[in-house]
């Protein structure tokens, strides 16, 4: 926190985080520091996802269909309530909903997105990462209708929304070595140029060298006279 401007909390994706812990994080951070919260996997991911191994919960077979997919179920609402509680404790500037690649652009999934986001209330910016084969114009319409910011890897695609950018960087190029990739100086210079096309930008690194890459990127931004807030996950 001493050198970075923001952080995306990953633990909230896997299982609920106690609000007392979140309030402690907020107290220890500078007032201008930005917390972003990754929404619970109970909202976004099916119970068959391997990420549930870290959920700390045994899910009966009969209850598996109640998780994920932005469904209108008590389990999804439980995930949202846990996410919302931590976001409020942290005074989070953004909540990130990362859909799995299996969540494609079907009519049922679009309806689920509208039903879910029209039912929730938060003062945090709502960020959506749709990793399936969604057409840009479809994502743009969904984000416009629901007041969402489109999260992307800027080295892979452009976001469908404007003004505020939310960039998530898992490493490059995609493949088995992706998260082990350390961003080169040329990558960071290009990233800085991309960020300058937006009014404001979050830059969240999620590779193994995320801490050093985020600090190096912050140096690039400051050397260029910018104020864009990089961060690490």
C-alpha positions in Angstrom: 0.0 0.0 0.0 2.9 2.3 0.5 3.7 2.6 -3.2 0.6 1.3 -4.9 -2.6 3.2 -5.3 -5.2 0.3 -5.4 -5.6 -3.4 -4.9 -8.1 -6.0 -6.0 -9.1 -8.4 -3.2 -9.1 -12.0 -4.5 -10.0 -13.8 -1.3 -13.6 -12.6 -1.5 -14.1 -14.6 -4.7 -13.3 -17.9 -3.1 -15.2 -17.5 0.2 -16.8 -14.9 2.4 -14.4 -12.5 4.3 -15.3 -11.3 7.8 -16.3 -7.6 7.8 -14.0 -7.1 10.8 -11.0 -8.0 8.7 -12.1 -5.7 5.9 -12.6 -2.8 8.3 -9.1 -3.4 9.6 -7.7 -3.3 6.1 -9.5 0.0 5.5 -8.2 1.5 8.7 -4.6 0.6 7.9 -4.7 2.0 4.4 -4.3 5.7 3.4 -7.7 7.4 2.8 -7.0 7.8 -0.9 -6.1 4.1 -1.4 -8.6 2.3 -3.5 -9.9 -1.1 -2.7 -11.6 -3.3 -5.4 -13.4 -6.4 -4.4 -13.8 -9.5 -6.6 -17.4 -10.7 -6.3 -18.1 -14.2 -4.8 -17.8 -17.2 -7.1 -21.3 -18.2 -5.7 -22.6 -15.5 -8.0 -20.7 -16.2 -11.2 -19.3 -19.8 -11.2 -21.0 -23.2 -11.3 -20.4 -25.4 -8.3 -18.5 -27.8 -10.6 -15.7 -25.2 -11.0 -12.4 -26.3 -9.5 -12.2 -22.9 -7.7 -14.8 -24.2 -5.3 -12.1 -26.4 -3.7 -11.1 -23.2 -1.9 -14.6 -22.3 -0.8 -14.4 -24.2 2.5 -17.8 -25.7 1.8 -19.2 -29.1 0.9 -22.0 -28.7 -1.6 -24.6 -31.5 -1.8 -25.4 -32.7 -5.3 -29.0 -31.6 -5.0 -27.8 -28.0 -4.3 -25.2 -27.6 -7.0 -27.6 -26.1 -9.5 -28.2 -23.2 -7.2 -24.7 -21.7 -7.6 -23.3 -19.4 -10.3 -24.6 -18.1 -13.6 -26.1 -15.0 -11.9 -29.1 -17.1 -11.1 -32.1 -16.0 -9.1 -31.4 -18.3 -6.1 -30.7 -18.0 -2.4 -27.1 -19.2 -2.9 -26.4 -16.5 -5.5 -28.0 -13.9 -3.2 -25.8 -15.2 -0.3 -22.8 -14.6 -2.5 -23.9 -11.1 -3.3 -24.7 -10.3 0.4 -21.2 -11.4 1.4 -19.6 -9.4 -1.4 -21.7 -6.3 -0.6 -20.8 -6.5 3.2 -17.1 -6.5 2.5 -17.4 -3.8 -0.2 -19.2 -1.5 2.3 -16.6 -2.2 5.1 -13.8 -1.4 2.7 -15.6 1.6 1.1 -14.7 -0.2 -2.1 -14.4 1.8 -5.2 -15.2 -1.1 -7.5 -16.7 -4.6 -7.4 -15.5 -7.0 -10.1 -17.8 -9.8 -11.4 -15.7 -12.2 -13.4 -17.8 -14.6 -15.4 -16.2 -17.9 -16.4 -15.5 -18.6 -20.1 -18.3 -21.2 -20.1 -20.8 -18.3 -19.5 -21.6 -17.6 -23.1 -23.9 -15.1 -24.9 -27.1 -17.2 -24.7 -30.5 -15.6 -24.2 -30.8 -17.2 -20.8 -27.5 -15.8 -19.7 -28.3 -12.3 -20.9 -31.6 -12.5 -19.1 -29.8 -13.6 -15.9 -27.4 -10.7 -16.1 -30.2 -8.2 -16.4 -32.2 -9.8 -13.6 -29.2 -9.9 -11.3 -27.8 -6.4 -11.8 -31.2 -4.8 -11.8 -31.8 -6.3 -8.4 -28.7 -5.1 -6.6 -27.7 -1.8 -5.2 -24.2 -0.5 -4.4 -22.3 2.7 -4.4 -19.2 0.9 -5.8 -18.6 0.9 -9.6 -19.8 -2.4 -11.0 -17.3 -4.1 -13.3 -18.0 -7.1 -15.5 -15.5 -9.4 -17.1 -17.2 -11.6 -19.7 -14.6 -14.1 -20.9 -16.9 -16.1 -23.2 -17.4 -15.4 -27.0 -19.4 -12.2 -26.4 -19.7 -9.8 -29.4 -18.5 -6.3 -28.6 -21.8 -4.6 -29.5 -23.7 -7.0 -27.2 -21.4 -6.3 -24.3 -21.6 -2.5 -25.0 -25.4 -2.6 -24.9 -25.5 -4.7 -21.7 -23.0 -2.3 -20.0 -24.9 0.7 -21.1 -28.2 -0.6 -19.9 -26.9 -1.9 -16.6 -24.3 0.8 -15.7 -21.4 -1.6 -15.9 -17.7 -1.1 -16.8 -16.2 -3.7 -19.1 -13.0 -5.3 -17.7 -10.5 -6.7 -20.2 -6.9 -7.6 -20.7 -5.8 -4.6 -22.8 -3.2 -6.7 -24.6 -6.0 -9.0 -25.8 -8.9 -6.7 -26.7 -10.4 -3.2 -26.2 -13.1 -2.7 -23.7 -16.7 -2.1 -24.9 -17.1 0.9 -22.5 -15.5 4.3 -22.3 -14.3 6.9 -19.8 -13.2 4.6 -17.0 -11.1 1.6 -17.9 -10.6 -1.5 -15.8 -7.7 -3.6 -17.0 -6.8 -7.0 -15.6 -3.4 -8.4 -16.6 -2.9 -12.2 -16.1 0.3 -12.4 -18.1 1.0 -12.7 -21.8 0.7 -14.4 -24.1 -2.2 -16.7 -23.2 -1.2 -20.3 -22.6 0.4 -22.5 -20.0 3.2 -20.0 -19.2 0.8 -17.0 -19.0 0.9 -16.3 -15.3 4.7 -16.8 -15.2 5.2 -14.0 -17.7 7.0 -10.9 -16.5 6.0 -7.8 -18.4 8.8 -6.2 -20.4 9.6 -2.5 -20.3 8.1 -2.2 -23.8 4.9 -3.8 -22.6 4.6 -1.3 -19.7 5.2 1.6 -22.0 2.5 0.4 -24.4 0.2 -0.1 -21.4 0.8 3.5 -20.3 -0.1 4.7 -23.8 -3.4 2.7 -23.7 -4.3 4.0 -20.3 -3.9 7.6 -21.5 -6.8 7.1 -23.9 -9.2 6.9 -20.9 -10.3 9.4 -18.3 -9.1 7.1 -15.5 -7.9 3.5 -15.5 -7.4 0.7 -13.0 -4.5 -1.6 -13.9 -4.5 -4.9 -12.0 -1.7 -7.4 -12.4 -2.4 -11.0 -11.7 0.8 -12.8 -12.7 3.5 -14.2 -10.5 5.6 -11.1 -10.6 2.6 -8.8 -10.1 4.1 -6.9 -7.2 7.3 -5.9 -9.1 5.4 -5.4 -12.4 2.9 -3.0 -10.7 5.7 -1.0 -9.1 7.6 -0.8 -12.4 4.5 0.3 -14.2 3.9 3.0 -11.5 7.4 4.3 -12.2 6.6 4.4 -15.9 3.4 6.4 -15.3 5.1 8.8 -12.9 8.1 9.3 -15.2 5.7 10.2 -18.0 3.9 12.7 -15.7 0.7 10.7 -15.4 -1.5 9.8 -12.4 -3.2 6.5 -13.5 -3.5 4.1 -10.5 -1.8 0.7 -11.0 -2.4 -2.0 -8.6 -1.8 -5.7 -7.9 -4.0 -8.6 -7.0 
